[in-house]
Amino acid sequence: MNQVIETGNKGKGIRSDCYIRLELTQMDGIVVNLASKVKALYGKQIIEEIKNILSFYDIENAVVDVEDSGALALVIAARMEAAIKKAVDSNKEYLPTLLKENTYTTRKDLNRFTRLYLPGNSPAMMLNAGLHKPDGIILDLEDAVAFDKKFEARFMVRNALRGINFYGAERMVRINQIPEGLDDLSYIIPHHVNLILVPKCESANQIEQLNKRIDELKKQHRITHNIWIMPIIESAMGALKALEIATSANNIVALTVGLEDYTADLGTRRTNEATESFFARSMIVNACRAVGIQPIDSVFSDVSDTEGLIRNVQMSKSLGFDGMGCIHPRQIRIIQEHFSPDKDEIEKAKKIVHAFMIATEKGLGVVSLGSKMIDAPVVKRAEKTIKLAISLNKLDKNWREEFLEK
């Protein structure tokens, strides 16, 4: 009996994807049956690509049934390769062209107000994600992918990293929980990923395992740029070990929290008031500030509740967080707007920094603003606000001239 493999997605509502049914046969060569609304325009091209992939893997006899829903070539290639790799043992990779636009690296102190989650097995959501201007995009191999789809999702995420333009957003991948997630790394480390999210992190040992495998792959592929790590705290144990995790590696840029799993671990229900998660979020903020990395909050799951999102962002910012996750593009602008410094914050910071600079220029050891003494931490926070406002084009870099002209 011939082996039959199925990959991809089909049915109502599926777009920019395809379904592949691959049957390896003993004779009759290659037969490709294509169903597609664009068959008249692109049918020959799609069939030729499928035959090229089969030839690449030295497959001479097969029947391939394809239901195309407007898939790009890199999507078809991902689905085909996943099907072949389920049937044939091969170390070869059929890689799409790496876009020059996808070879950028990111800084450790990059603004990470927003990160948009994208299911790793749903290419339609990836194609225009960068146009919404999130600070980062997360190609998710963990919770957003059904268990029986995780293998083929790796090929989809790899091809997306190479061939989809995310317009400068930091390209992140959430791997599966360690140790299973270590197997994900060979599909993403060689393909210019910027940051790895580590789900359900509970110890420094998990980060050590992760970095050991990352270093092996970097050496194998001659990669010299930094690959950042963002552990996700999602349990009581993880919250208690936040500082241990934060200090476990130099390439950790942030800690974040997954409140759905955290509250489930506590045996309680997540609420908009968030009193049940105050301890964990405070532990994460304090651990991050102690180490000098970014605390990033969880997602707000009700995409239709704009006012609720605004309140959540304001509360998150008041706790000390620097950003949060998004599950829908409509949340991006709201989160960015409310995490960035507002007009009053900028004006106050300008006065504090100007007073500090005047005191420094006069050789004074004490800084005062009106009748209030300004200590070093306040100045440091104001300087951070000024720097951030300039980077966001909310403040001119020559802002101090308005004070000197008075």
C-alpha positions in Angstrom: 0.0 0.0 0.0 1.4 3.4 -1.0 2.2 6.0 1.7 -0.1 9.0 1.8 0.8 12.3 3.6 -1.3 15.4 4.0 -0.2 18.9 5.0 -1.5 22.4 4.9 -5.0 23.8 5.3 -8.2 23.8 3.2 -11.8 24.6 3.6 -14.0 27.7 4.1 -12.2 30.8 5.2 -8.7 29.5 4.3 -6.7 31.9 2.2 -3.1 32.4 1.1 -2.5 28.7 1.9 -2.8 25.3 0.3 -3.5 21.7 1.0 -1.2 19.0 -0.2 -1.9 15.3 -0.5 1.2 13.4 -1.4 1.2 9.8 -2.4 4.5 8.1 -3.1 4.0 5.4 -5.8 6.1 2.7 -7.5 5.6 3.8 -11.1 4.0 6.2 -13.6 6.2 9.1 -12.8 5.0 12.4 -11.3 1.3 13.3 -11.5 0.1 16.7 -10.1 -3.6 17.4 -9.8 -4.2 21.1 -9.1 -7.4 22.8 -8.0 -7.0 26.6 -7.9 -9.0 29.7 -8.8 -5.8 31.1 -10.4 -5.0 27.9 -12.3 -5.5 29.6 -15.7 -2.9 32.3 -14.7 -0.4 30.4 -12.5 -1.3 26.7 -12.9 1.8 25.8 -15.0 4.1 27.7 -12.6 2.7 26.0 -9.5 2.9 22.5 -11.1 6.5 23.2 -12.2 7.5 24.3 -8.7 6.0 21.1 -7.2 7.9 19.0 -9.7 11.1 20.9 -9.0 10.7 20.2 -5.3 10.1 16.5 -5.9 13.1 16.3 -8.1 15.2 18.1 -5.5 14.4 15.2 -3.2 15.0 12.6 -5.9 11.4 11.5 -5.9 10.5 10.0 -9.3 7.1 8.5 -8.8 4.3 10.3 -6.9 0.7 11.6 -7.1 0.3 15.1 -5.7 -3.2 16.6 -5.1 -3.1 20.3 -4.5 -6.0 22.6 -3.3 -4.6 26.1 -3.7 -6.2 29.1 -1.8 -3.9 31.8 -3.2 -0.6 30.5 -1.6 2.7 32.2 -2.4 5.5 30.0 -3.7 7.2 29.9 -0.3 4.0 28.6 1.3 3.6 25.8 -1.3 7.2 24.9 -0.9 6.8 24.7 2.9 3.8 22.5 2.6 5.5 20.3 0.0 8.7 19.9 2.0 6.9 19.1 5.2 5.0 16.3 3.4 8.1 14.9 1.8 10.1 15.0 5.1 7.3 13.0 6.7 7.8 10.3 4.1 11.5 10.5 3.2 14.5 10.7 5.5 16.6 13.6 4.1 18.8 16.4 5.5 18.4 18.5 2.4 16.5 21.8 2.7 14.5 23.4 -0.1 15.0 27.0 0.9 13.3 30.1 -0.7 15.4 33.1 -1.5 16.4 35.1 1.5 15.2 38.6 1.1 17.8 41.3 1.6 15.2 43.2 3.7 15.2 40.3 6.2 18.9 40.3 7.1 18.8 43.1 9.7 19.7 42.7 13.3 18.2 44.4 16.4 19.6 46.1 19.5 19.3 44.9 23.1 17.7 48.2 24.1 15.2 48.3 21.2 11.7 49.7 22.1 9.4 46.7 22.5 6.1 48.4 23.2 4.2 45.9 21.0 4.7 42.4 19.8 2.1 40.9 17.5 1.4 37.1 17.9 0.9 35.2 14.6 0.1 31.5 14.5 3.0 29.7 12.9 0.9 27.6 10.7 -1.3 30.3 9.3 0.5 32.2 6.5 -2.4 34.5 5.7 -1.8 36.3 8.9 1.9 36.7 8.3 1.8 38.3 4.8 0.8 41.9 5.7 1.7 41.8 9.5 4.6 44.3 9.1 2.4 46.9 7.5 0.6 47.4 10.9 4.0 48.6 12.3 4.3 46.5 15.5 7.6 46.8 17.2 8.0 43.0 16.9 6.1 40.1 15.3 6.0 36.7 16.9 5.8 33.6 14.7 4.3 31.2 17.2 5.2 27.5 17.2 3.7 26.8 20.6 0.1 27.4 21.8 -1.2 28.8 18.5 -0.3 25.6 16.6 -2.3 22.4 17.0 -0.1 19.5 18.2 -0.4 17.5 14.9 0.5 20.6 12.9 3.7 21.5 14.8 6.1 19.7 12.4 4.9 21.4 9.3 4.6 24.8 11.1 8.4 24.7 11.4 8.8 24.8 7.7 6.2 27.6 7.4 8.0 29.7 10.0 11.4 29.1 8.4 10.2 30.2 5.0 8.4 33.2 6.4 11.6 34.4 8.1 13.4 34.1 4.7 10.8 35.3 2.3 8.2 37.6 4.0 9.0 41.3 4.4 8.1 42.4 8.0 9.2 46.0 7.3 11.7 46.3 10.1 9.7 44.7 12.9 11.8 42.6 15.2 11.3 39.1 14.0 10.6 36.8 17.0 9.7 33.1 17.2 8.1 31.5 20.2 9.4 28.0 20.3 7.8 25.1 22.1 8.5 24.4 25.8 12.1 23.2 26.5 13.3 20.5 25.9 10.9 20.0 22.9 11.6 23.5 21.8 15.3 22.8 21.2 14.3 20.9 18.1 12.7 24.0 16.7 15.9 26.0 16.7 17.5 24.4 13.6 14.6 25.7 11.6 15.0 29.3 12.8 18.5 30.2 14.0 20.1 30.0 10.5 17.4 32.2 9.0 18.0 35.6 10.6 15.6 35.4 13.5 16.2 38.3 15.9 14.7 37.0 19.2 13.5 33.7 20.7 10.6 33.6 23.2 10.9 30.8 25.7 7.5 29.6 27.0 6.9 28.4 30.5 10.4 29.2 31.7 11.0 28.1 35.3 14.8 28.0 35.7 18.2 29.2 34.6 19.0 25.7 33.4 16.4 26.0 30.6 18.1 29.1 29.4 21.5 27.3 29.6 20.2 24.4 27.5 18.7 26.9 25.0 21.9 28.9 24.6 24.1 25.8 24.3 22.0 24.8 21.2 21.9 28.3 19.8 25.7 28.5 20.1 26.1 25.2 18.3 23.9 26.4 15.4 25.6 29.8 15.3 29.0 28.1 15.0 27.7 25.6 12.4 26.3 28.3 10.2 29.0 30.9 10.9 26.5 33.3 12.5 28.1 36.2 14.4 25.2 38.5 15.2 23.3 38.5 18.5 20.2 36.4 18.9 18.2 37.7 21.8 16.1 35.8 24.3 12.8 36.7 26.1 11.7 34.1 28.7 8.0 33.9 29.4 7.0 33.5 33.1 3.8 31.4 33.2 3.8 29.6 36.5 4.2 30.2 40.3 7.7 28.6 40.1 8.7 30.9 37.3 7.5 34.0 39.2 9.5 33.0 42.2 12.6 32.4 40.1 12.3 35.6 38.0 15.6 37.1 39.1 17.4 33.8 38.6 16.1 33.6 35.1 16.8 37.3 34.3 20.5 36.9 35.3 21.1 33.6 33.6 22.4 34.9 30.3 23.7 38.1 28.7 21.5 37.8 25.6 18.3 38.0 27.6 16.7 41.4 26.7 13.4 41.1 28.6 11.1 39.0 30.7 7.5 38.7 29.9 4.5 37.0 31.6 1.8 34.7 30.3 -1.2 35.4 32.5 -3.6 32.8 31.2 -1.2 30.0 32.1 -0.1 31.7 35.3 -3.6 32.1 36.7 -4.4 28.5 35.6 -1.3 27.4 37.6 -2.6 29.3 40.6 -6.0 27.8 40.2 -7.7 31.1 39.9 -9.4 33.1 37.2 -7.8 36.0 35.2 -9.7 39.3 35.8 -9.4 42.8 34.3 -8.6 44.1 37.7 -5.6 41.8 37.7 -5.2 41.6 41.5 -4.6 37.9 41.1 -1.4 38.5 39.0 0.0 41.5 40.9 2.6 39.4 42.7 4.0 37.8 39.5 4.0 41.0 37.5 5.8 42.9 40.4 8.4 40.1 40.6 9.0 40.4 36.9 9.3 44.2 36.9 11.6 44.2 39.9 13.8 41.4 38.5 14.1 43.2 35.2 14.9 46.6 36.7 17.5 45.1 39.0 19.3 43.6 36.0 18.7 46.4 33.5 16.4 44.6 31.0 12.9 45.2 29.9 9.7 44.0 31.7 7.0 43.2 29.1 3.4 42.5 30.1 1.0 39.9 28.9 -1.7 40.2 26.2 -5.1 41.7 26.6 -7.4 39.1 25.1 -10.6 41.0 24.4 -9.9 42.6 21.1 -13.3 44.4 21.0 -12.9 46.2 24.3 -10.9 49.3 23.4 -11.6 51.1 26.7 -10.6 47.9 28.6 -7.3 47.8 26.7 -6.5 51.4 27.4 -7.1 50.8 31.2 -5.0 47.7 31.0 -2.1 49.6 29.3 -2.3 52.4 31.9 -2.2 49.9 34.8 0.6 48.0 33.1 2.7 51.2 32.6 2.0 52.2 36.2 3.4 48.9 37.4 6.6 49.6 35.5 6.2 47.5 32.3 7.7 48.7 29.0 5.3 47.1 26.7 2.8 44.2 26.1 1.7 41.6 23.6 -1.0 42.0 21.0 -3.3 39.4 19.5 -4.8 41.7 16.9 -3.4 44.5 14.7 -6.0 46.9 16.0 -4.4 46.8 19.4 -1.0 48.0 18.2 -1.6 51.7 17.9 -3.4 52.0 21.2 -0.6 50.2 23.1 2.1 52.2 21.4 0.3 55.5 22.1 -0.2 54.8 25.8 3.2 53.3 26.5 5.0 56.1 24.9 5.5 59.3 27.1 2.6 61.8 26.9 2.9 65.5 26.7 2.9 66.1 30.4 5.5 63.4 31.0 7.8 65.0 28.4 7.4 68.5 29.7 8.2 67.4 33.3 11.2 65.4 32.1 12.5 68.4 30.1 12.3 70.6 33.2 14.1 68.0 35.4 16.9 67.3 32.9 17.4 71.0 32.2 17.7 71.7 35.9 20.2 68.9 36.3 22.3 70.2 33.4 22.3 73.7 34.8 23.4 72.4 38.2 26.1 70.3 36.5 27.3 73.3 34.5 27.6 75.4 37.7 29.3 72.6 39.6 26.5 72.2 42.1 26.1 68.9 43.9 22.4 69.5 44.5 19.7 69.7 41.9 16.4 71.5 42.6 13.3 72.3 40.6 11.3 75.0 42.2 11.1 74.2 45.9 11.7 70.5 45.4 15.1 68.6 45.5 15.7 66.3 42.6 17.6 63.1 43.4 19.6 60.9 40.9 16.9 58.2 40.2 14.4 61.0 39.2 17.0 62.5 36.9 17.8 59.1 35.4 14.1 58.4 34.7 13.6 61.9 33.2 16.6 61.3 30.9 15.1 58.0 29.8 11.8 59.8 29.0 13.7 62.4 26.9 15.6 59.8 25.0 12.5 57.8 24.3 10.5 60.9 23.2 13.3 61.9 20.8 13.4 58.4 19.3 9.6 58.4 18.8 9.8 61.9 17.1 7.7 63.3 20.0 10.5 65.7 20.9 13.1 67.5 18.8 16.7 66.6 19.7 17.5 70.3 20.1 14.7 70.7 22.7 16.9 72.5 25.2 17.3 75.5 23.0 13.8 76.7 24.1 15.1 77.0 27.7 18.4 78.7 26.7 16.5 81.3 24.7 14.4 82.5 27.7 
